[in-house]
């Protein structure tokens, strides 16, 4: 059972340099089942010593699972028909929260992704969109979901992630901060339900 779950998840979580394809119906069902069980969702949480922020990275699979978990916590139904074009979009979302010891006097203006490995080292991926965002269940703000996932403030959307290790470059009012995303971070999962 465990191996049948891991192999499809790895294919979703191992991003290619090309644009992300929409999830197959089988992966959509798997993401919904994971969310409905309030299992740990593959949202990556990245920190660094002395950093002002905690960086979160969400794949389409993780986004569907998080919405299914929110629906479960609010005693609402959730199936493929509830997946809006925004929830199911084949993109990656990056958002920030202030670190516990982070300076609240600075603001993040922009986020970029910079490859650290192979021939693409130093290549920068620009966001395709940025916006204010909050996890909702329909028109209602989601309850029963941890604040780091539910409340996002500002969110940056990317059509792809670099292969291998990369840096999330946060341009702030006090200069740039780099947060390294390692292979270990890529395998990370988060509890989303309270």
DOTIVO-714512 format. One line per field, with one value per residue: chain; x, y, z of N, C-alpha, C in turn. Coordinates in Angstrom, 2 decimals, always signed. Layout:
BEGIN
chain [A:...]
n.u [X:...]
n.v [Y:...]
n.w [Z:...]
ca.u [X:...]
ca.v [Y:...]
ca.w [Z:...]
c.u [X:...]
c.v [Y:...]
c.w [Z:...]
***
This chain:
BEGIN
chain [A:A:A:A:A:A:A:A:A:A:A:A:A:A:A:A:A:A:A:A:A:A:A:A:A:A:A:A:A:A:A:A:A:A:A:A:A:A:A:A:A:A:A:A:A:A:A:A:A:A:A:A:A:A:A:A:A:A:A:A:A:A:A:A:A:A:A:A:A:A:A:A:A:A:A:A:A:A:A:A:A:A:A:A:A:A:A:A:A:A:A:A:A:A:A:A:A:A:A:A:A:A:A:A:A:A:A:A:A:A:A:A:A:A:A:A:A:A:A:A:A:A:A:A:A:A:A:A:A:A:A:A:A:A:A:A:A:A:A:A:A:A:A:A:A:A:A:A:A:A:A:A:A:A:A:A:A:A:A:A:A:A:A:A:A:A:A:A:A:A:A:A:A:A:A:A:A:A:A:A:A:A:A:A:A:A:A:A:A:A:A:A:A:A]
n.u [+0.83:+1.88:+3.97:+2.55:+1.42:+3.57:+5.07:+3.40:+3.16:+5.80:+6.23:+4.64:+5.77:+8.36:+9.52:+9.77:+11.79:+10.15:+6.84:+4.33:+2.10:-1.51:-2.99:-3.51:-6.67:-6.51:-4.47:-5.68:-7.81:-6.28:-5.05:-7.31:-8.22:-6.06:-6.23:-8.82:-8.35:-6.94:-4.22:-0.60:+0.39:+2.09:+3.42:+6.03:+8.18:+10.38:+13.17:+15.68:+18.65:+18.55:+16.90:+14.19:+11.79:+9.51:+9.32:+6.92:+6.03:+3.88:+2.53:+0.36:-0.90:-0.63:-2.13:-4.76:-5.12:-4.96:-7.24:-9.22:-8.83:-9.56:-12.28:-13.13:-12.64:-14.51:-16.81:-17.86:-18.75:-16.35:-15.16:-13.95:-15.56:-15.63:-13.28:-11.99:-10.89:-8.77:-7.91:-7.14:-5.15:-2.25:+0.25:+2.76:+2.72:+4.02:+4.43:+4.89:+5.56:+6.10:+9.04:+9.37:+11.27:+11.58:+12.06:+9.55:+9.46:+10.16:+9.29:+8.28:+8.84:+9.01:+9.34:+11.65:+12.87:+15.85:+18.02:+20.34:+21.84:+23.55:+23.53:+21.74:+22.35:+22.16:+20.19:+17.23:+13.86:+10.99:+8.05:+4.74:+2.53:+1.31:-0.43:-2.90:-3.94:-5.99:-6.77:-9.80:-13.05:-15.23:-16.98:-16.24:-13.85:-11.42:-11.69:-10.20:-7.80:-4.28:-2.79:-0.52:-0.92:-3.52:-3.78:-2.35:-1.54:+0.37:+0.97:+3.00:+3.02:+4.25:+5.12:+6.70:+9.24:+12.73:+14.97:+16.42:+18.38:+17.51:+17.32:+15.06:+14.55:+14.00:+13.03:+13.34:+12.41:+14.72:+16.77:+17.90:+17.03:+18.06:+16.73:+17.50:+16.38:+16.45:+17.09:+16.08:+14.19:+12.39:+11.21:+9.58:+6.72:+3.67:+1.59:-1.70:-4.23:-5.97]
n.v [-1.20:+1.30:+1.75:+2.05:+4.51:+6.27:+6.32:+7.59:+10.10:+11.03:+11.49:+13.71:+15.56:+15.92:+18.29:+19.30:+21.15:+22.07:+23.34:+22.64:+19.95:+19.48:+17.64:+14.10:+12.32:+10.20:+11.05:+13.36:+12.23:+10.86:+13.01:+14.26:+12.20:+12.09:+14.66:+14.52:+12.68:+14.10:+13.83:+14.28:+16.83:+17.41:+20.06:+22.27:+23.51:+26.01:+27.27:+29.47:+30.04:+33.05:+34.17:+36.26:+35.27:+32.49:+30.22:+28.88:+26.32:+25.18:+22.57:+21.66:+19.22:+19.28:+21.56:+20.82:+18.76:+20.24:+21.88:+19.90:+18.95:+21.23:+21.36:+18.98:+19.55:+21.52:+20.18:+19.84:+18.72:+17.39:+16.86:+15.94:+17.71:+20.01:+21.27:+24.15:+26.13:+27.64:+26.27:+23.81:+24.58:+24.15:+24.94:+26.37:+27.57:+30.07:+31.30:+33.51:+33.63:+35.57:+34.76:+33.46:+35.06:+37.03:+40.22:+42.52:+44.91:+45.02:+44.46:+42.03:+42.34:+41.00:+37.71:+35.40:+32.53:+30.72:+28.63:+26.20:+24.14:+22.11:+22.74:+24.78:+26.42:+29.40:+30.42:+32.27:+32.10:+33.81:+35.03:+34.28:+35.49:+37.52:+37.92:+38.73:+36.26:+33.69:+30.68:+29.16:+27.71:+27.37:+30.36:+30.98:+31.64:+29.19:+26.99:+25.18:+24.58:+24.88:+28.04:+28.88:+27.72:+28.44:+31.32:+33.50:+35.99:+37.53:+36.01:+34.28:+33.08:+30.46:+29.00:+26.81:+24.93:+25.08:+22.38:+20.06:+21.36:+24.67:+28.26:+30.29:+33.50:+36.25:+39.39:+42.16:+45.11:+45.64:+44.56:+41.60:+38.26:+34.91:+31.67:+28.43:+25.62:+22.35:+18.90:+17.39:+19.17:+19.11:+16.67:+17.08:+17.27:+18.59:+18.94:+19.88:+20.10:+21.19]
n.w [+0.00:+0.88:-0.97:-3.35:-2.99:-2.70:-5.12:-7.21:-5.94:-5.89:-8.59:-8.96:-7.24:-8.12:-9.81:-13.17:-15.52:-17.40:-18.15:-15.74:-16.03:-16.11:-13.40:-13.50:-13.58:-11.70:-9.94:-8.96:-7.52:-5.62:-4.28:-3.19:-1.48:+0.31:+1.48:+2.62:+4.58:+6.30:+6.22:+6.18:+4.06:+0.95:+1.18:+0.98:+3.46:+4.15:+5.82:+7.22:+9.17:+10.95:+9.07:+7.97:+7.21:+6.73:+4.18:+2.01:-0.25:-2.72:-4.60:-7.42:-6.65:-3.84:-3.30:-4.02:-2.17:+0.23:+0.01:+0.02:+2.61:+4.07:+3.41:+4.61:+7.33:+7.70:+7.43:+4.85:+1.56:-0.81:-3.94:-7.25:-8.76:-7.24:-7.66:-8.65:-11.50:-10.57:-8.22:-9.34:-11.10:-13.12:-11.65:-9.46:-6.13:-4.08:-0.86:+1.95:+5.46:+8.37:+10.14:+13.50:+14.88:+13.03:+11.42:+11.65:+10.47:+7.86:+4.40:+2.04:-1.32:-3.75:-5.15:-6.40:-8.22:-8.20:-9.89:-8.65:-9.58:-12.01:-15.59:-15.63:-13.54:-11.72:-13.34:-13.51:-12.48:-13.09:-11.38:-12.58:-11.75:-9.07:-6.00:-3.49:-1.18:+0.25:+1.83:+1.14:+1.68:-0.58:-0.49:+2.01:+4.54:+5.28:+8.03:+10.74:+9.65:+9.70:+10.47:+8.98:+6.48:+5.80:+5.99:+3.82:+3.01:+0.83:-2.32:-4.65:-7.96:-9.95:-13.10:-13.22:-11.44:-10.60:-11.53:-9.23:-6.47:-5.36:-4.99:-3.20:-3.78:-1.93:-2.37:-0.45:+1.46:+2.80:+1.33:-0.51:+0.41:+0.66:+0.40:+0.64:-1.14:-0.59:-1.55:+0.51:+1.59:-0.53:-0.22:+1.87:+4.08:+5.40:+8.27:+7.95:+9.03:+11.97]
ca.u [+0.00:+2.71:+4.70:+1.65:+1.17:+4.79:+5.52:+2.70:+3.47:+7.12:+6.13:+4.03:+6.63:+9.63:+9.18:+10.65:+12.03:+9.05:+5.60:+3.60:+0.89:-2.61:-2.95:-4.39:-7.81:-6.09:-3.75:-6.66:-8.49:-5.32:-4.90:-8.55:-8.21:-5.07:-6.81:-9.96:-7.85:-6.12:-2.83:+0.41:+0.33:+3.42:+3.74:+7.41:+8.41:+11.81:+13.64:+17.14:+19.05:+18.59:+15.97:+13.01:+10.58:+9.36:+8.86:+6.08:+5.88:+2.74:+2.28:-1.08:-1.35:-0.74:-3.23:-6.02:-5.20:-5.24:-8.65:-10.02:-8.71:-10.38:-13.68:-13.38:-12.68:-15.72:-17.93:-18.39:-18.32:-15.30:-14.82:-13.38:-16.44:-15.37:-11.97:-12.10:-9.71:-7.67:-7.41:-6.51:-4.19:-0.96:+1.30:+3.31:+2.46:+4.99:+4.02:+5.78:+5.09:+7.23:+9.64:+9.11:+12.18:+11.73:+11.79:+8.24:+9.60:+10.46:+8.25:+8.71:+8.30:+8.96:+10.00:+12.18:+13.47:+17.13:+18.58:+21.67:+22.48:+23.68:+23.71:+20.80:+22.78:+22.09:+19.04:+16.16:+12.47:+10.15:+6.65:+3.80:+1.46:+1.34:-1.74:-3.30:-4.59:-6.38:-7.43:-11.22:-13.92:-16.28:-16.79:-15.95:-12.47:-11.31:-11.46:-9.65:-6.54:-3.27:-2.70:+0.52:-1.47:-4.78:-3.57:-1.17:-1.13:+0.74:+1.36:+3.61:+2.72:+5.28:+4.69:+7.60:+10.29:+14.00:+15.36:+17.43:+18.35:+17.36:+17.10:+13.94:+15.13:+12.96:+13.46:+12.66:+12.75:+16.05:+17.67:+17.49:+17.31:+18.02:+16.31:+17.87:+15.47:+17.28:+16.36:+15.36:+13.00:+11.47:+10.50:+8.85:+5.25:+3.17:+0.27:-2.50:-5.44:-5.74]
ca.v [+0.00:+2.49:+1.97:+2.53:+5.93:+7.07:+6.47:+8.69:+11.37:+11.48:+12.05:+15.03:+16.45:+16.10:+19.19:+19.41:+22.52:+22.43:+23.73:+21.57:+19.49:+19.24:+16.33:+13.07:+12.04:+9.33:+11.87:+14.23:+11.40:+10.59:+14.26:+14.43:+11.20:+12.52:+15.79:+14.09:+11.93:+15.06:+13.36:+15.31:+17.26:+17.77:+21.49:+22.42:+24.59:+26.29:+28.33:+29.60:+30.76:+34.50:+34.64:+36.96:+34.63:+31.06:+30.10:+27.71:+26.04:+24.28:+22.03:+21.46:+18.10:+19.75:+22.54:+20.08:+18.07:+21.24:+22.27:+18.76:+18.94:+22.35:+20.95:+17.97:+20.21:+22.33:+19.26:+20.12:+17.72:+17.81:+15.86:+16.65:+18.79:+21.19:+21.82:+25.27:+26.26:+28.16:+25.20:+22.78:+25.16:+23.45:+25.89:+26.28:+28.78:+30.35:+32.37:+33.74:+34.05:+36.05:+33.81:+33.93:+36.16:+37.89:+41.66:+42.91:+46.24:+44.95:+43.92:+41.29:+42.98:+40.07:+36.42:+34.78:+31.22:+30.65:+27.29:+26.05:+22.92:+21.77:+23.77:+25.88:+27.15:+30.84:+30.80:+32.79:+31.93:+34.93:+34.64:+34.64:+36.27:+37.68:+38.37:+38.40:+34.96:+33.04:+29.40:+29.23:+26.60:+28.16:+31.78:+31.13:+31.36:+27.84:+26.79:+23.86:+24.44:+25.68:+29.41:+29.01:+27.30:+29.14:+32.74:+33.60:+37.36:+37.68:+34.74:+34.36:+31.89:+30.10:+27.93:+25.68:+25.06:+24.57:+21.02:+19.97:+22.40:+26.03:+29.30:+31.22:+34.82:+37.15:+40.78:+42.88:+46.52:+45.70:+43.78:+40.25:+37.12:+33.64:+30.49:+27.26:+24.48:+21.16:+17.66:+17.01:+20.03:+18.65:+15.48:+17.48:+17.26:+19.37:+18.72:+21.07:+20.13:+21.48]
ca.w [+0.00:+1.01:-2.21:-4.39:-2.73:-2.83:-6.50:-7.88:-5.30:-6.32:-9.94:-8.85:-6.48:-8.77:-10.89:-14.32:-15.93:-18.30:-17.49:-15.06:-16.71:-15.18:-12.76:-14.05:-12.69:-10.60:-8.96:-8.33:-6.51:-4.56:-3.51:-2.42:-0.41:+1.29:+2.20:+3.42:+5.74:+7.06:+6.23:+5.93:+2.67:+0.46:+1.10:+1.45:+4.42:+4.07:+6.71:+7.30:+10.39:+10.79:+8.04:+8.47:+6.71:+6.46:+2.80:+1.74:-1.69:-2.89:-5.94:-7.65:-5.83:-2.46:-3.22:-4.02:-0.87:+1.27:-0.10:+0.48:+4.08:+4.57:+3.29:+5.65:+8.63:+7.76:+7.21:+3.52:+0.58:-1.74:-4.95:-8.41:-9.22:-6.42:-8.00:-9.58:-12.37:-9.75:-7.36:-10.17:-12.05:-13.13:-11.30:-8.11:-5.36:-3.02:+0.03:+3.08:+6.77:+9.17:+11.08:+14.87:+15.24:+11.86:+11.56:+11.11:+9.88:+6.43:+3.55:+0.85:-2.52:-4.88:-4.96:-7.61:-8.00:-8.90:-9.90:-8.05:-10.03:-13.42:-16.61:-15.38:-12.35:-11.88:-14.15:-12.65:-12.92:-12.63:-11.15:-13.65:-11.13:-7.62:-5.55:-2.12:-1.24:+1.48:+1.58:+1.46:+1.30:-1.21:-0.22:+3.44:+4.93:+5.81:+9.46:+11.02:+8.90:+10.39:+9.98:+7.95:+5.19:+5.54:+5.76:+2.97:+2.71:-0.58:-2.90:-5.97:-8.74:-10.93:-14.00:-13.04:-10.44:-11.12:-11.17:-8.18:-5.43:-5.86:-3.98:-3.26:-3.51:-1.45:-2.44:+0.63:+1.61:+3.41:+0.50:-0.87:+1.29:-0.09:+1.14:-0.15:-1.17:-0.79:-1.88:+1.73:+1.63:-1.57:+0.27:+3.07:+4.17:+6.52:+8.81:+7.63:+9.86:+13.39]
c.u [+0.86:+3.43:+3.80:+1.33:+2.39:+5.16:+4.74:+3.02:+4.82:+7.06:+5.51:+5.00:+7.99:+9.40:+10.22:+10.85:+10.91:+7.82:+4.90:+2.35:-0.24:-2.51:-3.90:-5.56:-7.42:-5.34:-4.67:-7.38:-7.56:-5.12:-6.14:-8.58:-7.22:-5.63:-7.95:-9.53:-7.06:-4.70:-1.88:+0.50:+1.72:+3.57:+5.13:+7.52:+9.91:+12.15:+15.14:+17.49:+19.15:+17.65:+14.75:+11.71:+10.67:+8.73:+8.07:+5.92:+4.85:+2.61:+0.77:-1.65:-1.59:-1.91:-4.58:-6.20:-5.55:-6.70:-9.58:-9.99:-9.57:-11.86:-14.03:-13.54:-13.95:-16.98:-18.65:-17.96:-17.18:-14.99:-14.31:-14.25:-16.21:-14.04:-12.15:-10.85:-8.52:-7.08:-6.63:-5.46:-2.85:+0.20:+1.74:+3.08:+3.50:+4.43:+4.95:+4.98:+6.31:+7.72:+9.38:+10.01:+12.41:+11.39:+10.47:+8.30:+9.95:+9.34:+8.88:+8.03:+8.12:+9.71:+10.42:+12.72:+14.75:+17.73:+19.98:+22.42:+22.52:+23.88:+22.82:+21.21:+22.79:+20.91:+17.88:+14.80:+11.66:+8.74:+5.78:+2.65:+1.78:+0.02:-1.92:-4.09:-4.93:-7.09:-8.88:-11.89:-15.16:-16.00:-16.38:-14.49:-12.42:-11.04:-10.91:-8.37:-5.52:-3.09:-1.67:+0.02:-2.70:-4.56:-2.26:-0.73:-0.88:+1.30:+1.91:+3.40:+3.78:+4.76:+5.57:+8.54:+11.59:+14.20:+16.38:+17.26:+18.21:+17.18:+15.79:+14.54:+13.99:+13.54:+12.65:+13.06:+14.12:+17.07:+17.16:+17.88:+17.13:+17.66:+16.55:+16.83:+16.31:+16.42:+15.55:+14.09:+11.95:+10.67:+9.60:+7.34:+4.86:+1.81:-0.52:-3.75:-5.08:-6.26]
c.v [+1.24:+2.78:+2.49:+4.00:+6.78:+7.31:+7.56:+10.05:+11.90:+12.06:+13.44:+16.01:+16.68:+16.97:+19.16:+20.87:+22.99:+22.78:+22.50:+21.23:+19.36:+17.82:+15.36:+12.87:+11.15:+10.12:+12.85:+13.46:+11.11:+11.83:+14.49:+13.45:+11.60:+13.67:+15.38:+13.29:+12.84:+14.55:+14.52:+15.57:+17.69:+19.27:+21.63:+23.65:+24.80:+27.46:+28.46:+30.34:+32.26:+35.06:+35.30:+36.26:+33.11:+31.01:+28.80:+27.56:+24.94:+23.88:+21.94:+20.31:+18.55:+20.72:+21.84:+19.37:+19.06:+21.70:+21.13:+18.67:+20.05:+21.98:+19.92:+18.63:+21.05:+21.50:+19.56:+19.01:+18.28:+16.64:+16.61:+17.80:+20.09:+21.86:+22.90:+25.31:+26.81:+27.07:+24.17:+23.29:+24.44:+24.42:+25.66:+27.60:+28.88:+31.49:+32.41:+34.01:+34.62:+34.92:+34.34:+35.09:+37.12:+39.34:+42.01:+44.28:+46.20:+44.23:+43.14:+41.91:+42.01:+38.81:+35.90:+33.41:+31.15:+29.26:+27.29:+24.86:+22.81:+22.96:+24.98:+26.73:+28.65:+31.32:+31.16:+32.54:+33.04:+34.42:+35.06:+35.48:+36.43:+38.29:+38.08:+37.10:+34.47:+31.75:+29.51:+27.91:+27.27:+29.62:+32.04:+30.82:+30.00:+27.85:+25.38:+23.56:+25.34:+27.03:+29.56:+28.64:+28.12:+30.61:+32.93:+35.03:+37.51:+36.36:+34.97:+33.03:+31.69:+28.96:+26.69:+25.96:+24.58:+23.10:+21.08:+21.04:+23.78:+26.97:+30.01:+32.55:+35.76:+38.56:+41.57:+44.35:+46.71:+44.90:+42.37:+39.24:+35.85:+32.50:+29.28:+26.16:+23.26:+19.97:+17.19:+17.86:+19.55:+17.43:+15.82:+17.41:+18.04:+18.87:+20.01:+21.19:+20.44:+20.36]
c.w [+0.00:-0.29:-3.32:-4.21:-3.03:-4.28:-7.24:-7.26:-5.76:-7.72:-9.92:-8.21:-7.11:-9.99:-12.00:-14.65:-16.87:-17.47:-16.91:-15.86:-15.69:-14.61:-13.45:-13.09:-11.50:-9.53:-8.26:-7.23:-5.34:-3.67:-2.64:-1.25:+0.69:+2.14:+3.11:+4.65:+6.69:+7.23:+6.00:+4.44:+2.20:+0.16:+1.70:+2.33:+4.51:+4.98:+6.57:+8.57:+10.10:+9.73:+8.67:+8.11:+6.78:+5.07:+2.67:+0.23:-1.84:-4.35:-6.18:-6.81:-4.40:-2.30:-3.18:-2.67:+0.25:+1.21:+0.34:+2.01:+4.68:+4.51:+4.36:+7.01:+8.81:+7.48:+5.89:+2.57:-0.29:-2.65:-6.17:-8.94:-8.44:-6.76:-9.07:-10.46:-11.58:-8.86:-8.19:-11.14:-11.97:-12.86:-9.86:-7.41:-4.25:-2.19:+1.22:+4.34:+7.49:+10.06:+12.49:+15.30:+14.07:+12.14:+10.87:+10.45:+8.40:+5.70:+2.42:-0.36:-3.68:-4.51:-6.33:-7.24:-8.83:-8.75:-9.32:-8.65:-11.54:-14.33:-16.37:-14.18:-12.62:-12.70:-13.23:-13.30:-12.27:-12.32:-12.33:-13.10:-9.65:-7.20:-4.07:-2.20:+0.15:+1.11:+2.02:+1.12:+0.73:-0.96:+1.23:+3.72:+5.63:+7.31:+9.65:+10.28:+9.58:+9.70:+8.87:+6.57:+4.83:+5.19:+5.01:+2.71:+1.22:-1.07:-4.30:-6.68:-9.81:-11.81:-13.90:-11.88:-11.07:-10.73:-10.05:-7.12:-6.08:-4.69:-4.27:-2.85:-3.16:-1.48:-1.43:+0.62:+2.24:+2.59:+0.29:+0.21:+0.47:+0.85:+0.25:-0.01:-1.54:-1.21:-0.67:+1.88:+0.65:-1.14:+1.46:+2.93:+5.42:+6.97:+8.51:+8.50:+11.30:+14.25]
***
